[in-house]
Amino acid sequence: MPLSEKARIEVYLPDLRKIAYRRLLLNLKREFCHTFGGVTVISGLDGSYLSNAGQPIRDRINLLYTDIPVTLSGQFDLLCKYVDYVNEAVATALDEEAILIAVSPVFHATS
């Protein structure tokens, strides 16, 4: 079975009941769905991180991801620009020390 390489963009957002977080979650879902044809959201994940002050912080996380039909090596500059765009939107919408946005290669089985 042949495999096709794609790039996966993942955004890890705190799962807070504040309106800004809910609005950003909806906007990112809409953005990924309309731009790339789909989005997956996994809610209620348990996470933790080390704050800038050196304190461990527990976090509830929403993970949003989408797979796009480009290769990491073939479209690296374009992916960097898109991730910068998403990162800027997140930074503008939320008051957080950091939000993780990850990009990785994935391989889909094609039939």
N, CA, C and O atoms as a Tinker XYZ file with bonds, in Angstrom:
   444  protein
     1  N      0.855000   -1.173000    0.000000    73     2
     2  CA     0.000000    0.000000    0.000000    64     1     3
     3  C      0.902000    1.237000    0.000000    63     2     4     5
     4  O      1.728000    1.379000    0.902000    81     3
     5  N      0.773000    2.130000   -0.975000    73     3     6
     6  CA     1.619000    3.326000   -1.017000    64     5     7
     7  C      1.247000    4.324000    0.087000    63     6     8     9
     8  O      0.098000    4.411000    0.519000    81     7
     9  N      2.255000    5.062000    0.520000    73     7    10
    10  CA     2.055000    6.098000    1.527000    64     9    11
    11  C      2.289000    7.453000    0.885000    63    10    12    13
    12  O      3.174000    7.609000    0.044000    81    11
    13  N      1.483000    8.440000    1.291000    73    11    14
    14  CA     1.696000    9.807000    0.816000    64    13    15
    15  C      2.066000   10.680000    2.004000    63    14    16    17
    16  O      1.422000   10.641000    3.052000    81    15
    17  N      3.125000   11.472000    1.815000    73    15    18
    18  CA     3.589000   12.345000    2.890000    64    17    19
    19  C      2.767000   13.625000    2.927000    63    18    20    21
    20  O      2.444000   14.207000    1.892000    81    19
    21  N      2.440000   14.045000    4.127000    73    19    22
    22  CA     1.737000   15.301000    4.371000    64    21    23
    23  C      2.398000   15.986000    5.555000    63    22    24    25
    24  O      3.215000   15.380000    6.249000    81    23
    25  N      2.055000   17.223000    5.787000    73    23    26
    26  CA     2.522000   17.945000    6.963000    64    25    27
    27  C      1.354000   18.091000    7.926000    63    26    28    29
    28  O      0.243000   18.422000    7.511000    81    27
    29  N      1.593000   17.849000    9.189000    73    27    30
    30  CA     0.566000   18.013000   10.222000    64    29    31
    31  C      0.896000   19.246000   11.049000    63    30    32    33
    32  O      2.013000   19.409000   11.537000    81    31
    33  N     -0.107000   20.110000   11.194000    73    31    34
    34  CA     0.008000   21.282000   12.060000    64    33    35
    35  C     -0.839000   21.007000   13.296000    63    34    36    37
    36  O     -2.027000   20.703000   13.193000    81    35
    37  N     -0.213000   21.119000   14.469000    73    35    38
    38  CA    -0.902000   20.897000   15.735000    64    37    39
    39  C     -0.833000   22.163000   16.574000    63    38    40    41
    40  O      0.212000   22.808000   16.657000    81    39
    41  N     -1.948000   22.511000   17.190000    73    39    42
    42  CA    -2.003000   23.664000   18.092000    64    41    43
    43  C     -2.532000   23.165000   19.428000    63    42    44    45
    44  O     -3.603000   22.562000   19.498000    81    43
    45  N     -1.776000   23.420000   20.482000    73    43    46
    46  CA    -2.140000   23.012000   21.841000    64    45    47
    47  C     -2.628000   24.253000   22.582000    63    46    48    49
    48  O     -1.840000   25.138000   22.914000    81    47
    49  N     -3.938000   24.311000   22.837000    73    47    50
    50  CA    -4.545000   25.469000   23.497000    64    49    51
    51  C     -5.032000   25.103000   24.894000    63    50    52    53
    52  O     -5.595000   24.026000   25.091000    81    51
    53  N     -4.822000   25.986000   25.864000    73    51    54
    54  CA    -5.422000   25.750000   27.174000    64    53    55
    55  C     -6.947000   25.631000   27.043000    63    54    56    57
    56  O     -7.574000   26.368000   26.282000    81    55
    57  N     -7.520000   24.706000   27.788000    73    55    58
    58  CA    -8.963000   24.466000   27.758000    64    57    59
    59  C     -9.602000   25.230000   28.919000    63    58    60    61
    60  O     -9.911000   24.668000   29.969000    81    59
    61  N     -9.788000   26.529000   28.691000    73    59    62
    62  CA   -10.382000   27.388000   29.712000    64    61    63
    63  C    -11.774000   27.831000   29.271000    63    62    64    65
    64  O    -12.070000   27.882000   28.078000    81    63
    65  N    -12.616000   28.148000   30.240000    73    63    66
    66  CA   -13.992000   28.559000   29.945000    64    65    67
    67  C    -14.104000   30.038000   29.577000    63    66    68    69
    68  O    -15.207000   30.533000   29.344000    81    67
    69  N    -13.000000   30.732000   29.523000    73    67    70
    70  CA   -13.022000   32.145000   29.176000    64    69    71
    71  C    -13.409000   32.321000   27.710000    63    70    72    73
    72  O    -13.056000   31.505000   26.859000    81    71
    73  N    -14.136000   33.394000   27.431000    73    71    74
    74  CA   -14.669000   33.629000   26.090000    64    73    75
    75  C    -13.562000   33.740000   25.042000    63    74    76    77
    76  O    -13.730000   33.257000   23.922000    81    75
    77  N    -12.436000   34.368000   25.383000    73    75    78
    78  CA   -11.344000   34.520000   24.408000    64    77    79
    79  C    -10.810000   33.159000   23.962000    63    78    80    81
    80  O    -10.465000   32.989000   22.792000    81    79
    81  N    -10.736000   32.190000   24.875000    73    79    82
    82  CA   -10.239000   30.858000   24.541000    64    81    83
    83  C    -11.252000   30.105000   23.687000    63    82    84    85
    84  O    -10.883000   29.425000   22.730000    81    83
    85  N    -12.528000   30.231000   24.036000    73    83    86
    86  CA   -13.584000   29.568000   23.257000    64    85    87
    87  C    -13.657000   30.153000   21.846000    63    86    88    89
    88  O    -13.801000   29.421000   20.867000    81    87
    89  N    -13.556000   31.470000   21.756000    73    87    90
    90  CA   -13.611000   32.141000   20.457000    64    89    91
    91  C    -12.424000   31.723000   19.574000    63    90    92    93
    92  O    -12.593000   31.449000   18.386000    81    91
    93  N    -11.224000   31.676000   20.167000    73    91    94
    94  CA   -10.044000   31.271000   19.398000    64    93    95
    95  C    -10.173000   29.822000   18.940000    63    94    96    97
    96  O     -9.839000   29.508000   17.797000    81    95
    97  N    -10.643000   28.949000   19.798000    73    95    98
    98  CA   -10.849000   27.550000   19.419000    64    97    99
    99  C    -11.780000   27.453000   18.209000    63    98   100   101
   100  O    -11.483000   26.744000   17.248000    81    99
   101  N    -12.900000   28.163000   18.260000    73    99   102
   102  CA   -13.836000   28.149000   17.132000    64   101   103
   103  C    -13.214000   28.739000   15.871000    63   102   104   105
   104  O    -13.407000   28.207000   14.778000    81   103
   105  N    -12.469000   29.835000   16.016000    73   103   106
   106  CA   -11.840000   30.458000   14.850000    64   105   107
   107  C    -10.785000   29.560000   14.223000    63   106   108   109
   108  O    -10.695000   29.482000   12.998000    81   107
   109  N     -9.984000   28.879000   15.040000    73   107   110
   110  CA    -8.980000   27.968000   14.490000    64   109   111
   111  C     -9.633000   26.754000   13.829000    63   110   112   113
   112  O     -9.170000   26.290000   12.788000    81   111
   113  N    -10.705000   26.241000   14.433000    73   111   114
   114  CA   -11.432000   25.134000   13.796000    64   113   115
   115  C    -11.944000   25.559000   12.418000    63   114   116   117
   116  O    -11.810000   24.825000   11.439000    81   115
   117  N    -12.521000   26.735000   12.362000    73   115   118
   118  CA   -13.039000   27.261000   11.090000    64   117   119
   119  C    -11.897000   27.467000   10.081000    63   118   120   121
   120  O    -12.017000   27.089000    8.915000    81   119
   121  N    -10.802000   28.063000   10.537000    73   119   122
   122  CA    -9.643000   28.323000    9.669000    64   121   123
   123  C     -9.089000   27.031000    9.078000    63   122   124   125
   124  O     -8.902000   26.936000    7.865000    81   123
   125  N     -8.826000   26.036000    9.922000    73   123   126
   126  CA    -8.260000   24.782000    9.427000    64   125   127
   127  C     -9.233000   24.045000    8.515000    63   126   128   129
   128  O     -8.830000   23.476000    7.500000    81   127
   129  N    -10.500000   24.058000    8.873000    73   127   130
   130  CA   -11.499000   23.359000    8.061000    64   129   131
   131  C    -11.627000   23.986000    6.672000    63   130   132   133
   132  O    -11.617000   23.275000    5.667000    81   131
   133  N    -11.745000   25.302000    6.613000    73   131   134
   134  CA   -11.921000   25.974000    5.327000    64   133   135
   135  C    -10.632000   26.022000    4.515000    63   134   136   137
   136  O    -10.677000   25.916000    3.289000    81   135
   137  N     -9.491000   26.179000    5.167000    73   135   138
   138  CA    -8.233000   26.302000    4.447000    64   137   139
   139  C     -7.702000   24.950000    3.980000    63   138   140   141
   140  O     -7.167000   24.840000    2.877000    81   139
   141  N     -7.849000   23.913000    4.821000    73   139   142
   142  CA    -7.224000   22.632000    4.518000    64   141   143
   143  C     -8.216000   21.482000    4.350000    63   142   144   145
   144  O     -7.805000   20.354000    4.078000    81   143
   145  N     -9.502000   21.745000    4.508000    73   143   146
   146  CA   -10.507000   20.721000    4.257000    64   145   147
   147  C    -10.900000   19.901000    5.462000    63   146   148   149
   148  O    -11.750000   19.018000    5.345000    81   147
   149  N    -10.306000   20.163000    6.634000    73   147   150
   150  CA   -10.696000   19.410000    7.816000    64   149   151
   151  C     -9.844000   19.754000    9.011000    63   150   152   153
   152  O     -8.762000   20.329000    8.889000    81   151
   153  N    -10.353000   19.390000   10.168000    73   151   154
   154  CA    -9.651000   19.626000   11.429000    64   153   155
   155  C    -10.118000   18.569000   12.419000    63   154   156   157
   156  O    -11.273000   18.144000   12.393000    81   155
   157  N     -9.217000   18.156000   13.283000    73   155   158
   158  CA    -9.565000   17.260000   14.381000    64   157   159
   159  C     -9.299000   18.004000   15.681000    63   158   160   161
   160  O     -8.279000   18.677000   15.828000    81   159
   161  N    -10.233000   17.875000   16.626000    73   159   162
   162  CA   -10.083000   18.501000   17.932000    64   161   163
   163  C    -10.205000   17.407000   18.994000    63   162   164   165
   164  O    -11.171000   16.645000   19.024000    81   163
   165  N     -9.208000   17.356000   19.851000    73   163   166
   166  CA    -9.255000   16.459000   21.003000    64   165   167
   167  C     -9.280000   17.359000   22.227000    63   166   168   169
   168  O     -8.335000   18.106000   22.482000    81   167
   169  N    -10.371000   17.283000   22.984000    73   167   170
   170  CA   -10.567000   18.171000   24.135000    64   169   171
   171  C    -10.322000   17.434000   25.446000    63   170   172   173
   172  O    -10.405000   16.208000   25.528000    81   171
   173  N    -10.018000   18.227000   26.465000    73   171   174
   174  CA    -9.922000   17.684000   27.812000    64   173   175
   175  C     -8.652000   16.913000   28.101000    63   174   176   177
   176  O     -8.632000   16.087000   29.014000    81   175
   177  N     -7.587000   17.162000   27.346000    73   175   178
   178  CA    -6.317000   16.497000   27.639000    64   177   179
   179  C     -5.689000   17.103000   28.888000    63   178   180   181
   180  O     -5.845000   18.295000   29.150000    81   179
   181  N     -4.988000   16.289000   29.649000    73   179   182
   182  CA    -4.318000   16.755000   30.852000    64   181   183
   183  C     -2.859000   16.992000   30.518000    63   182   184   185
   184  O     -2.188000   16.099000   29.999000    81   183
   185  N     -2.357000   18.189000   30.809000    73   183   186
   186  CA    -0.969000   18.518000   30.525000    64   185   187
   187  C     -0.370000   19.327000   31.639000    63   186   188   189
   188  O     -1.049000   19.704000   32.594000    81   187
   189  N      0.896000   19.588000   31.511000    73   187   190
   190  CA     1.570000   20.480000   32.442000    64   189   191
   191  C      2.781000   21.081000   31.750000    63   190   192   193
   192  O      3.293000   20.534000   30.774000    81   191
   193  N      3.228000   22.209000   32.267000    73   191   194
   194  CA     4.398000   22.882000   31.713000    64   193   195
   195  C      5.095000   23.632000   32.833000    63   194   196   197
   196  O      4.527000   23.852000   33.902000    81   195
   197  N      6.335000   24.020000   32.571000    73   195   198
   198  CA     7.106000   24.788000   33.520000    64   197   199
   199  C      6.979000   26.259000   33.142000    63   198   200   201
   200  O      7.363000   26.652000   32.041000    81   199
   201  N      6.445000   27.068000   34.041000    73   199   202
   202  CA     6.232000   28.486000   33.759000    64   201   203
   203  C      7.567000   29.216000   33.675000    63   202   204   205
   204  O      8.606000   28.682000   34.063000    81   203
   205  N      7.526000   30.438000   33.166000    73   203   206
   206  CA     8.742000   31.262000   33.107000    64   205   207
   207  C      9.329000   31.492000   34.495000    63   206   208   209
   208  O     10.532000   31.718000   34.632000    81   207
   209  N      8.491000   31.435000   35.517000    73   207   210
   210  CA     8.955000   31.601000   36.894000    64   209   211
   211  C      9.510000   30.305000   37.478000    63   210   212   213
   212  O      9.950000   30.281000   38.627000    81   211
   213  N      9.491000   29.226000   36.689000    73   211   214
   214  CA    10.035000   27.952000   37.139000    64   213   215
   215  C      9.074000   27.091000   37.923000    63   214   216   217
   216  O      9.489000   26.113000   38.545000    81   215
   217  N      7.788000   27.434000   37.906000    73   215   218
   218  CA     6.780000   26.678000   38.636000    64   217   219
   219  C      6.046000   25.726000   37.693000    63   218   220   221
   220  O      5.664000   26.129000   36.594000    81   219
   221  N      5.841000   24.472000   38.102000    73   219   222
   222  CA     5.038000   23.567000   37.274000    64   221   223
   223  C      3.570000   23.988000   37.323000    63   222   224   225
   224  O      3.021000   24.251000   38.393000    81   223
   225  N      2.953000   24.045000   36.163000    73   223   226
   226  CA     1.555000   24.459000   36.032000    64   225   227
   227  C      0.783000   23.328000   35.348000    63   226   228   229
   228  O      1.160000   22.876000   34.267000    81   227
   229  N     -0.303000   22.876000   35.991000    73   227   230
   230  CA    -1.187000   21.885000   35.352000    64   229   231
   231  C     -2.116000   22.622000   34.402000    63   230   232   233
   232  O     -2.562000   23.737000   34.675000    81   231
   233  N     -2.391000   21.983000   33.304000    73   231   234
   234  CA    -3.215000   22.592000   32.260000    64   233   235
   235  C     -4.163000   21.562000   31.681000    63   234   236   237
   236  O     -3.792000   20.407000   31.472000    81   235
   237  N     -5.391000   21.989000   31.424000    73   235   238
   238  CA    -6.291000   21.214000   30.567000    64   237   239
   239  C     -6.050000   21.748000   29.171000    63   238   240   241
   240  O     -5.937000   22.960000   28.981000    81   239
   241  N     -5.971000   20.858000   28.186000    73   239   242
   242  CA    -5.549000   21.232000   26.840000    64   241   243
   243  C     -6.570000   20.782000   25.804000    63   242   244   245
   244  O     -7.161000   19.707000   25.914000    81   243
   245  N     -6.764000   21.629000   24.795000    73   243   246
   246  CA    -7.435000   21.236000   23.553000    64   245   247
   247  C     -6.346000   21.097000   22.503000    63   246   248   249
   248  O     -5.522000   21.997000   22.336000    81   247
   249  N     -6.337000   19.984000   21.800000    73   247   250
   250  CA    -5.398000   19.774000   20.706000    64   249   251
   251  C     -6.170000   19.859000   19.398000    63   250   252   253
   252  O     -7.108000   19.096000   19.167000    81   251
   253  N     -5.766000   20.793000   18.547000    73   251   254
   254  CA    -6.337000   20.912000   17.199000    64   253   255
   255  C     -5.249000   20.506000   16.218000    63   254   256   257
   256  O     -4.097000   20.918000   16.356000    81   255
   257  N     -5.612000   19.699000   15.230000    73   255   258
   258  CA    -4.626000   19.408000   14.200000    64   257   259
   259  C     -5.289000   19.222000   12.851000    63   258   260   261
   260  O     -6.463000   18.868000   12.740000    81   259
   261  N     -4.485000   19.475000   11.833000    73   259   262
   262  CA    -4.912000   19.300000   10.456000    64   261   263
   263  C     -3.728000   18.785000    9.660000    63   262   264   265
   264  O     -2.584000   19.153000    9.927000    81   263
   265  N     -4.000000   17.941000    8.691000    73   263   266
   266  CA    -2.972000   17.440000    7.787000    64   265   267
   267  C     -3.155000   18.128000    6.445000    63   266   268   269
   268  O     -4.262000   18.201000    5.911000    81   267
   269  N     -2.054000   18.629000    5.912000    73   267   270
   270  CA    -2.140000   19.380000    4.660000    64   269   271
   271  C     -1.278000   18.699000    3.591000    63   270   272   273
   272  O     -0.248000   18.104000    3.910000    81   271
   273  N     -1.692000   18.786000    2.342000    73   271   274
   274  CA    -1.044000   18.021000    1.272000    64   273   275
   275  C      0.250000   18.655000    0.759000    63   274   276   277
   276  O      0.391000   18.909000   -0.437000    81   275
   277  N      1.182000   18.907000    1.660000    73   275   278
   278  CA     2.509000   19.387000    1.283000    64   277   279
   279  C      3.530000   18.594000    2.103000    63   278   280   281
   280  O      3.204000   18.042000    3.154000    81   279
   281  N      4.755000   18.548000    1.611000    73   279   282
   282  CA     5.816000   17.900000    2.376000    64   281   283
   283  C      6.579000   18.955000    3.153000    63   282   284   285
   284  O      6.682000   20.109000    2.736000    81   283
   285  N      7.105000   18.538000    4.279000    73   283   286
   286  CA     7.871000   19.456000    5.111000    64   285   287
   287  C      9.084000   19.984000    4.363000    63   286   288   289
   288  O      9.356000   21.185000    4.376000    81   287
   289  N      9.801000   19.099000    3.723000    73   287   290
   290  CA    11.019000   19.522000    3.021000    64   289   291
   291  C     10.702000   20.355000    1.783000    63   290   292   293
   292  O     11.460000   21.259000    1.432000    81   291
   293  N      9.588000   20.057000    1.121000    73   291   294
   294  CA     9.255000   20.756000   -0.113000    64   293   295
   295  C      8.653000   22.134000    0.085000    63   294   296   297
   296  O      8.768000   22.984000   -0.798000    81   295
   297  N      8.017000   22.377000    1.215000    73   295   298
   298  CA     7.310000   23.640000    1.453000    64   297   299
   299  C      7.650000   24.231000    2.813000    63   298   300   301
   300  O      6.799000   24.857000    3.446000    81   299
   301  N      8.877000   24.042000    3.267000    73   299   302
   302  CA     9.260000   24.464000    4.613000    64   301   303
   303  C      9.037000   25.959000    4.841000    63   302   304   305
   304  O      8.482000   26.348000    5.868000    81   303
   305  N      9.461000   26.797000    3.898000    73   303   306
   306  CA     9.306000   28.249000    4.065000    64   305   307
   307  C      7.837000   28.644000    4.152000    63   306   308   309
   308  O      7.464000   29.481000    4.975000    81   307
   309  N      7.007000   28.048000    3.313000    73   307   310
   310  CA     5.573000   28.328000    3.332000    64   309   311
   311  C      4.957000   27.902000    4.666000    63   310   312   313
   312  O      4.157000   28.638000    5.243000    81   311
   313  N      5.327000   26.721000    5.154000    73   311   314
   314  CA     4.821000   26.254000    6.444000    64   313   315
   315  C      5.258000   27.173000    7.582000    63   314   316   317
   316  O      4.473000   27.454000    8.487000    81   315
   317  N      6.505000   27.641000    7.541000    73   315   318
   318  CA     6.989000   28.573000    8.570000    64   317   319
   319  C      6.166000   29.852000    8.581000    63   318   320   321
   320  O      5.812000   30.357000    9.647000    81   319
   321  N      5.861000   30.375000    7.406000    73   319   322
   322  CA     5.050000   31.594000    7.328000    64   321   323
   323  C      3.648000   31.356000    7.865000    63   322   324   325
   324  O      3.101000   32.211000    8.563000    81   323
   325  N      3.057000   30.202000    7.549000    73   323   326
   326  CA     1.714000   29.918000    8.031000    64   325   327
   327  C      1.716000   29.747000    9.555000    63   326   328   329
   328  O      0.817000   30.245000   10.233000    81   327
   329  N      2.712000   29.054000   10.091000    73   327   330
   330  CA     2.801000   28.876000   11.540000    64   329   331
   331  C      3.011000   30.229000   12.226000    63   330   332   333
   332  O      2.448000   30.464000   13.295000    81   331
   333  N      3.797000   31.108000   11.639000    73   331   334
   334  CA     3.956000   32.462000   12.191000    64   333   335
   335  C      2.615000   33.192000   12.220000    63   334   336   337
   336  O      2.298000   33.880000   13.189000    81   335
   337  N      1.828000   33.038000   11.148000    73   335   338
   338  CA     0.495000   33.645000   11.057000    64   337   339
   339  C     -0.408000   33.124000   12.183000    63   338   340   341
   340  O     -1.074000   33.908000   12.859000    81   339
   341  N     -0.428000   31.801000   12.381000    73   339   342
   342  CA    -1.250000   31.208000   13.438000    64   341   343
   343  C     -0.749000   31.649000   14.811000    63   342   344   345
   344  O     -1.545000   31.985000   15.688000    81   343
   345  N      0.563000   31.647000   14.993000    73   343   346
   346  CA     1.142000   32.055000   16.271000    64   345   347
   347  C      0.798000   33.507000   16.608000    63   346   348   349
   348  O      0.501000   33.825000   17.759000    81   347
   349  N      0.837000   34.369000   15.623000    73   347   350
   350  CA     0.476000   35.770000   15.849000    64   349   351
   351  C     -1.001000   35.907000   16.222000    63   350   352   353
   352  O     -1.351000   36.697000   17.099000    81   351
   353  N     -1.860000   35.143000   15.561000    73   351   354
   354  CA    -3.288000   35.178000   15.880000    64   353   355
   355  C     -3.536000   34.711000   17.313000    63   354   356   357
   356  O     -4.347000   35.294000   18.034000    81   355
   357  N     -2.832000   33.657000   17.715000    73   355   358
   358  CA    -2.972000   33.139000   19.076000    64   357   359
   359  C     -2.463000   34.160000   20.090000    63   358   360   361
   360  O     -3.128000   34.420000   21.092000    81   359
   361  N     -1.298000   34.736000   19.840000    73   359   362
   362  CA    -0.714000   35.715000   20.760000    64   361   363
   363  C     -1.597000   36.943000   20.906000    63   362   364   365
   364  O     -1.694000   37.516000   21.991000    81   363
   365  N     -2.241000   37.347000   19.820000    73   363   366
   366  CA    -3.137000   38.500000   19.862000    64   365   367
   367  C     -4.406000   38.191000   20.653000    63   366   368   369
   368  O     -4.923000   39.048000   21.369000    81   367
   369  N     -4.902000   36.965000   20.520000    73   367   370
   370  CA    -6.180000   36.601000   21.138000    64   369   371
   371  C     -6.069000   36.248000   22.620000    63   370   372   373
   372  O     -7.021000   36.448000   23.375000    81   371
   373  N     -4.911000   35.724000   23.045000    73   371   374
   374  CA    -4.792000   35.191000   24.399000    64   373   375
   375  C     -3.662000   35.853000   25.170000    63   374   376   377
   376  O     -2.690000   36.340000   24.593000    81   375
   377  N     -3.816000   35.858000   26.494000    73   375   378
   378  CA    -2.769000   36.339000   27.377000    64   377   379
   379  C     -2.089000   35.117000   27.993000    63   378   380   381
   380  O     -2.389000   34.729000   29.122000    81   379
   381  N     -1.164000   34.514000   27.230000    73   379   382
   382  CA    -0.460000   33.307000   27.654000    64   381   383
   383  C      1.035000   33.509000   27.520000    63   382   384   385
   384  O      1.490000   34.266000   26.662000    81   383
   385  N      1.809000   32.829000   28.373000    73   383   386
   386  CA     3.263000   32.879000   28.249000    64   385   387
   387  C      3.701000   32.269000   26.925000    63   386   388   389
   388  O      4.576000   32.807000   26.247000    81   387
   389  N      3.090000   31.145000   26.558000    73   387   390
   390  CA     3.448000   30.457000   25.322000    64   389   391
   391  C      2.336000   29.495000   24.941000    63   390   392   393
   392  O      1.634000   28.966000   25.803000    81   391
   393  N      2.188000   29.280000   23.668000    73   391   394
   394  CA     1.288000   28.277000   23.116000    64   393   395
   395  C      2.121000   27.428000   22.177000    63   394   396   397
   396  O      2.868000   27.957000   21.354000    81   395
   397  N      1.997000   26.106000   22.298000    73   395   398
   398  CA     2.772000   25.219000   21.444000    64   397   399
   399  C      2.062000   25.028000   20.110000    63   398   400   401
   400  O      0.888000   24.662000   20.063000    81   399
   401  N      2.790000   25.279000   19.034000    73   399   402
   402  CA     2.347000   24.951000   17.680000    64   401   403
   403  C      3.434000   24.057000   17.110000    63   402   404   405
   404  O      4.598000   24.453000   17.062000    81   403
   405  N      3.073000   22.864000   16.681000    73   403   406
   406  CA     4.041000   21.903000   16.186000    64   405   407
   407  C      3.703000   21.536000   14.741000    63   406   408   409
   408  O      2.537000   21.484000   14.352000    81   407
   409  N      4.740000   21.288000   13.968000    73   407   410
   410  CA     4.584000   20.814000   12.587000    64   409   411
   411  C      5.438000   19.560000   12.450000    63   410   412   413
   412  O      6.599000   19.542000   12.860000    81   411
   413  N      4.863000   18.523000   11.878000    73   411   414
   414  CA     5.606000   17.270000   11.701000    64   413   415
   415  C      5.139000   16.570000   10.437000    63   414   416   417
   416  O      4.024000   16.802000    9.969000    81   415
   417  N      5.982000   15.723000    9.890000    73   415   418
   418  CA     5.548000   14.931000    8.733000    64   417   419
   419  C      4.680000   13.774000    9.195000    63   418   420   421
   420  O      4.934000   13.181000   10.244000    81   419
   421  N      3.671000   13.457000    8.426000    73   419   422
   422  CA     2.849000   12.266000    8.655000    64   421   423
   423  C      2.707000   11.564000    7.309000    63   422   424   425
   424  O      2.865000   12.179000    6.254000    81   423
   425  N      2.414000   10.294000    7.360000    73   423   426
   426  CA     2.274000    9.518000    6.139000    64   425   427
   427  C      0.911000    8.854000    6.149000    63   426   428   429
   428  O      0.576000    8.112000    7.072000    81   427
   429  N      0.130000    9.127000    5.118000    73   427   430
   430  CA    -1.207000    8.543000    4.991000    64   429   431
   431  C     -1.154000    7.368000    4.038000    63   430   432   433
   432  O     -0.501000    7.424000    2.996000    81   431
   433  N     -1.841000    6.315000    4.401000    73   431   434
   434  CA    -1.986000    5.175000    3.495000    64   433   435
   435  C     -3.013000    5.523000    2.440000    63   434   436   437
   436  O     -4.089000    6.027000    2.759000    81   435
   437  N     -2.697000    5.264000    1.210000    73   435   438
   438  CA    -3.640000    5.532000    0.121000    64   437   439
   439  C     -4.029000    4.220000   -0.527000    63   438   440   441
   440  O     -3.216000    3.305000   -0.653000    81   439
   441  N     -5.277000    4.143000   -0.935000    73   439   442
   442  CA    -5.731000    2.905000   -1.578000    64   441   443
   443  C     -6.159000    3.164000   -2.999000    63   442   444
   444  O     -6.571000    2.238000   -3.698000    81   443
